[in-house]
Amino acid sequence: MFLESLTSWLPCAGHLDGMMNFLRVPFVLLLTGVLGLAGCSVHQPQSLYQLDSGEPGQPKQSAGVAVLLGPVSVADYLQRETFLQRQPDGSLTASTDGRWAGSLSSDINQLLLRQLAWKLDSQRVVMAPAAANFSPDVQVVLSITRLDSGVHQPAVLDAQWRLLDRRGIVRDSKLIHLEERHAGSSAAQVKAQGILLQRLADQLSVAVKPVASQPLVAEQPKKTAQPAKTRTDQDKPKIPMASPIRTDLEVFRF
């Protein structure tokens, strides 16, 4: 009886061991897949990008035109480290393979500052706010409302500038729209955006020169108010005196 029971149990044990081996294989594969995905997510490289400022030269004139650059306002959606991608439908998505290396606003300011100083050949180009004793010939107030691109979308820059003279009077104002084609990669897009800002600085330098050379407009002296004249009897209109009407006609009776 014992041998028969043992004989009948042994196949069941083998069968159970086979089932365990069968279940163990999918578990090992699943664990390997999870670890593989975790390794990819940890070790996947992410590029950091900065705007390309080109190759601006060093300005030589220490007594060149004095320019106050700023305030420079940048659209809210650009106030982040995420490198955004413009889609064909106009939407924006975050890039998966790169981000900005720091503040995009600071990169824009420094690029425009160096480009303007080089193109105007002046060491007196400063960012706002400036020192109290700095008296600019021209102040550039700039607003950048768009700066982005996509794999299949060109780099686009929308901005507006206002140029103020020494007295703070607006002498020039302009809305601009610039586009630059690229090869499609993230690095090519960043380079195209930098080229757009260089083109903006070029247009600004051309617009600044005539405003800086304008002489100060002298204030016209205000006319002093004359005291009101008091009317006298001589100023009153003279009314002619009525004179009697004479008739020299004689009356005859018959």
Secondary structure by P-SEA (a helix, b strand, c coil): caaaaaaaaaaaaaaaaaaaaaaaaaaaaaaaaaaaaaaaaaabbbbbbbbbccccccccccccbbbbccccccccccccccccccccccbbbbbccccccccaaaaaaaaaaaaaaaaacccccccccccccccccbbbbbbbccccccccccbbbbbbbbbbcccccccccbbbbbbbbccccaaaaaaaaaaaaaaaaaaaaaaaaaaaaccccccccccccccbbbbcccccbbbbbbbbbbbcbbbbcc
